[in-house]
């Protein structure tokens, strides 16, 4: 028979508050939930993207083999049609490569968001760091340092400066549009 000392009580929650209830613990739970959701989405989508990547690679190889075989044919309307179609499909495949690059960037951003939320959870759960502005500043600098593109750093700076998410996003979008207008190059990540 369990004695009162051996019974483990579940932690206090917003649904079952008691004298031990803590908004900090609730915040940590919600942060961990967000991390779990993002991580699960990344894992689930990664498998699908791997299948797409492998299929795409195989199709591209087959296309190039067909185009190469067509080069060996004598000049004819069929040869010309195969070569033209091969060029069109090759161009479409370039679009797919760009889409894969954007997916890769999305995955990187979500992974960074998970790590940042995890580090935030560490500060919020540690009373010595929770009320220490230097800990918060160090976290902010660590998060900023993870950004690889200058426009992301500018967005981060704008958000820290103003505290206004929409303003920071608007400035980021404006910078991206200006860059897109002045360059037609594909940005590799």
NULO-920157 format. One record per residue: residue in one letter; x, y negated, z of N, C-alpha, C, O, CB in turn. Coordinates in steps of 0.1 Angstrom, whole numbers, plus 5000, padded with zeros to 4 digits. Each point is the difference from the previous one (the first is absolute). Glycine has a CB too. Example, Ala and Ser with C-alpha at 12.3 -4.5 7.8 and 13.67 -1.06 7.14 Angstrom:
A513250575078499149885000500949885000501050005007497150125005 S501549774981500949895000499249895008500549895001500750174977 
//
This chain:
X500850125000499249885000500949885000501049995007497150135005 X501549784980500849884999499749915012498949985004501150034971 X501149945030499949905011499949864993500449994989500950165028 X498349754990499949874994501449954995500049924991498150035024 X503050104990501349964996500350064986500849944993499950045031 X498750134973500350074987499149964988500350044989500650155025 X498149734989499149964990500549884993500349895006497750205006 X502249924975500549884992498849934994499250054993502950075001 X497749755010499049924995500449944987501149954999498150005025 X499850044967500449934987500249855003499549955010499250224977 X502149775005500349865002498749924999499150044992503349995000 X497649865015498849914999500049944985501049974995499249975030 X498650054970499849954987498949895000499349985010501550244979 X499149715000498949904999498650065001499149945005502449924981 X498450275010498750075001499850055014498950015004501350064972 X500949955031499950055014500949925009501050055005498550184987 X500349645010500949925008499950035014499050045006500849784978 X501350175023500150015014501049905005500449914993499050345007 X501049765012500949905006501450004993500849905001498050125021 X501550094971501350014993499949964985501050014993499650175022 X498249774981499949964986500949884996500349915009497350164992 X502949944987501049904996499849964985499950094992501750005025 X498349784981499949964986501350034992499950014988498449815019 X502850195000501250034994500050144995500450034988500849815026 X498350254994499950144996499050024988500350084991500249995033 X498449854976499150004989500749954987499750054990498349925027 X502749924985500849954988500950104995500150024987499749755022 X501050304999500950104996499350124993500450044989501149905030 X497350104986499250104994499649964986500150084990499150005032 X500449794976499549964987501249984990499950034988498249855024 X503050084993501249994992500550144995500350024989500449775023 X499250304997500450144997499050064990500450084991500749955031 X497649944979499050044991500349944986500050084990498349945028 X502149864981500349934987501250074994500150034988499049755020 X501950255000501250074995499750144995500450034989501049845028 X497850204990499650134996499250004987500250084991499749995033 X499249834974499249994988500949974988499950064989498249865024 X502949994989500949964989500950124996500150034989499849735019 X500650315003500950114997499350114993500550064991500849885029 X497450094984499250104993499749974986500150084991498949985031 X500749814975499749964987501350014991499950054988498349795020 X502950134998501350014992500350154997500450034989500549765022 X498950304999500350144998499050064989500450074991500549955033 X497849954977499150054991500249954986499950084990498449935028 X502049864980500249954987501450044994500150014988498449805018 X502450225003501450044995499950134992500650014989500449875030 X498250214985499950134993499449984986500450054991499350075031 X499249804978499449974987500949934990500150034988497749965024 X503049914994500949934991501150094995500549984989498949805024 X501150314996501050094996499550094988500750024990500249985033 X497950044978499450084989499949924987500450044989498350095027 X500849744985500049914989501349984994500250004988497849895022 X503050084998501449984996500550124992500649984989499849865031 X499550274986500550124993499350034987500650034990499950075032 X498149884978499350024987500449894990500250044988497950055025 X502149794991500449894991501350034994500349984988498449865026 X502350214995501350034995500050114990500749994989500249945033 X498350174980499850114990499449954987500550044990499350125029 X499249764982499349954988501049914992500150014988497750005024 X503049914995500949914993501150094993500449974989499249845028 X500950294990500950094993499550074988500650014990500450035032 X497750004979499450064988499849904989500150044988498750135027 X500849714988499849904990501349974993500049994988498149915026 X503050094994501349974994500450124991500649974989500049885030 X499150274985500350124991499249994987500650034989499950115032 X498349824980499149994988500649894991500150024987497950065025 X502349814993500549894992501350034994500349974988498649875027 X502050234993501350054994499850104989500749994990500449975032 X497950134979499850104990499449934988500350044988499350135029 X499649724985499449934988501149934992499949984988498049985025 X503249994994501149944993500650094989500549964990500049905031 X499550274982500650104991499150034988500550064990500750045030 X497649864980499050024989500349914989500649895001497750195015 X501449974972500249914988499049885001498950015006501950194980 X499549695008499149885001498750044994499850064989502149785009 X497150125010498650034996499149925009500449955010500150284981 X498249765005499049935009499950075013499849935010499049994970 X501350215021499950075013501249965009499849985011499050224977 X502449805006501249975008499849865005500349975012501250184974 X498149755005499849865005499049995011500249935009500450004968 X498350155022498950005010500550055013499749945011498650094971 X502550085018500650065012500949905007499949975012499950264978 X501149705002500949915005499349885006500449955011501350124973 X497349885009499249885005499350035013500049935010499749994966 X499650205024499350045012501050025011499749975012498550144974 X503049955011501050025011500449865006500250005012500650214976 X499449695003500449875005498949945009500349945010501150034969 X497350055017498949945008499950075013499949935011498950024968 X501350185021499950085013501249975009499949995012498950194976 X502449805006501249965007499849875007500449985012501050154972 X498049775009499749875006499050025012500149935010500349964968 X498650195020499050035011500750065012499649975011498550064972 X502950065014500750065011500849905008500250015012499950204975 X500449685006500749905007499049935010500449965011501150004969 X497250025016499049955009499950095013499849955011499049944969 X501250245017499850095011501249995010499950015012498850154973 X502549825009501249995008499949885009500350005012501150104971 X498149795012499749875008499050035011500249965011500349904969 X498550225017499050035010500650095011499749975012498550024971 X502750105013500650085011501049915008500150035012499850174973 X500749705009500849915008499249925010500449985011501250014969 X497249975016499249935009499550095011499949965012499449884970 X500450285015499650105010501150025010499850005012498650114972 X502849905011501250025009500149885009500350025012500950124970 X498649745013500149885008499050005010500249965012500749914969 X497950175016498950015009500350095012499849975011498649984971 X502250175014500350105010501149945010500050025012499550164972 X501549755010501049935008499449905010500450005012501350044969 X497449885014499449905008499250075012500049955011499849894969 X499450265017499250075010500950065010499750005012498550044972 X502950025012501050065009500649905009500250025012500350164971 X499849705011500649895008498949955010500349975012501249964969 X497350075015498949965009499950105012499849955011499049934970 X501350245016499950115011501249985009499750005013499250164971 X502349825011501149985009499949875009500350005011501150124972 X498049785010499849875008499050025011500149955011500549924968 X498350205017498950025010500650095012499749985011498550004971 X502650125014500650085010500949925010500050025012499950184972 X500949715010500949925008499149905009500449975011501550054971 X497049935012499149925008499550075011499949955011499549924968 X500250265019499550085011501050025011499649995012499050134971 X502749895013501050015010500149885009500250015012501050134972 X498749745010500049885008498849985009500149975012501249924970 X497550145012498849985008499950105011499449975011499449954968 X501850205020499950105010501149985011499950075010499150094973 X501949755015501149985010499849865006500349904994501350254993 X498049855026499749875006501249915001499949874999498450245014 X502949944987501249925001500249934986500649895000500550275017 X498549904972500249944987498749924996500149914992501550285002 X497249855011498849944996500049855003499549934991499350295013 X501749745007500049865004501349934997500249895006498150175011 X502550004975501449944997500049954986500050084990501150085026 X498949704982500049954987501250044991499850014988498949805022 X502450224996501150044993499850144993500550034989501049845027 X497850224991499650134994499149984988500250074990500050045033 X498949804978499149974989500749944988499850044989498349935027 X502849944987500849944989500950104994500150014987499949775025 X500650314996500950114994499150094991500550044989501049955031 X497350044984499150094992499749934987500150064989498950045032 X500749774980499749924988501250004990499850024988498649845025 X502750124992501250004992500350134994500550024988500549805026 X498850294993500250144995499050034989500450064990500450015033 X498049884979499050034989500349924988500050054989498349985028 X502149844985500449924988501250054993500050004987499149805025 X501850264995501250054994499750134991500850034991500549895028 X497650144983499650124992499549964986500050084991499450045030 X500249754978499549964987501249994990501049945004497149935007 X501750184977501050004990499949894990501049964993499250285010 X498649704996499849904990499849865007499449995010499550184974 X501749735009499949875006498649945002499849945010502450024979 X496950075002498649955001499350065013499249945006500750034969 X500550165028499450065012500649935013499249985009500650244979 X501449755012500649925011499449875002499749955011502450174985 X497649814992499349875001498650015005499649925008501850014973 X497950185015498750035005500050025016499249945007500150164970 X501749985027500250025014500249875008499449975010501550264985 X500049694999500449875007498749915001499849945010502650084981 X496849984998498849925000499050055011499449915006501050044969 X499550185026499150055010500449975014499249965008500250224976 X501949835018500649975014499849855003499749965011502050234987 X498649734991499949855002498649965003499749915008502250064976 X497150085008498649955001499150095008499049955005501449944973 X499950245022499050095007498850034991499050065005501849865017 X499250034966498950014991500250104989500849984991498749785013 X499950364997500250114991499649964986500850024990498850145028 X499349784980499549964987501049904993500250024988497450025019 X502849875000501049904995501350074995500549974989498549855026 X501550274993501250074997499850094987500850014992499949995033 X498150074975499750084988499849914987500550044990498550135025 X500449724987499849914988501349954995500250004988497649935021 X503150045000501349954995500850114993500749984990499349865029 X499950284987500650124994499550034986500850024991499550085032 X498449894975499450034987500449894990500350034989497750085023 X502049764993500449894991501550024996500349984988498149875024 X502550194996501350034997500150114990500849994990500049935032 X498550194980500050114990499549964987500550054990499250115029 X499249764980499549954988501049914992500150014988497650015022 X503049904998501049914994501150094994500549974989499049845027 X500950294991501150094996499650084987500750014991500150015033 X497950024976499550084989499949914988500250044988498550105027 X501049734987499949914989501349964994500149974988497949945022 X503150104998501349964995500950124996501149984995498749825020 X499650324987500950124996499050114996499050025006502849915011 X498750144973499250114995500750135004499650114995499549764986 X502050125027500850125003499250085011499349955008502949934987 X498050255004499550095010500950005012501250014999497750144984 X500549825029500850005012500150145006499050065003500449715002 X501850284996500250135006500249995015500749915004500450174974 X498450025029500149995014501050095006500250015012497449944988 
//
